[in-house]
């Protein structure tokens, strides 16, 4: 079996962490049990480009139990958990991922999983899908799945200009993915990453959240819970208004730059914090990014402005500017929740990856009848995921009476 990982001797530690995460993923486990008996992916190959974490390992094992041959590479050079990679290889799942790999090795790994000529590709950020449209046009998978907002935006751009040649399931668009993973997952794990990188006290500090989508809202919520004064920067007036009514101060980036102690970008856009903002920031400000790509902080710009740079702690680097101010960048400006912490907790990846498993099954089940466009999983599957999660959380769910159903379906009765 071909693979490329950092250190096979880490397998035992990885296996323990995978098992711990698995205990907190009951929805995925329910699907896995069904996969074991029904084998819906029998004889198919799934190539995944996801963050190589304990949660992803549980998804890979569920797909394998569904009959698939699975291969995994990283969707970010800094998010790979080397012990997890080793445990998967020990369990005969080929992994091509090494934490801290350079761009050449990262893309070599992407090609390595595509060399298996997959029936389904699974992306977090659309790297496999992009390569399938550029370098590897000879491959014709049944379809692809996409985990994240950034990836879906890239794929929608492909669909819009008529270049998309595959059916894609936008897993991110399932309510049981984006309403929970993006908000509660990113909210907790981004703060976790900043704290692990810096160990600063958030209570009483000013945390600037740039972007108020599902992820930004989650981060702002959690920073608020820690007692921070939260400032939100937004370009969309509706979202900015929402942030204001959620109780946050809303400022433009120039004004926010002057008062922030900790900055977190969550926009999916390029250079949202750049030279003009760095010029205004306080000495000691911490800069981090929780968006998919490392483009949200203009690091090249910061490097150009700095007179020196030095590592301060693991995952925290200081840049000294000509006037003596020092700005500290967490996790090289890559997504801080996976670069400096362990990503979203298993409890929330449970639902995201239940959707991924069902998306793979849905693509295989509908092979041949799908068009090259972006699909969302049927609403009943979303409801099923939510219902299983609720049950495993010990929550009750009320049911409509027949009379109530009739009332909702009628228009004649107003009172
Ligand atoms: N994305 C965010 N958190 C993650 C995790 N724990 N595993 C895989 N992908 C993730």
Boltz pocket constraint, residues with backbone or C-beta under 6 A from the ligand:
constraints:
  - pocket:
      binder: B
      contacts: [[A, 50], [A, 51], [A, 52], [A, 53], [A, 54], [A, 55], [A, 56], [A, 185], [A, 338], [A, 342], [A, 343], [A, 344], [A, 345], [A, 346], [A, 349]]
      max_distance: 6.0
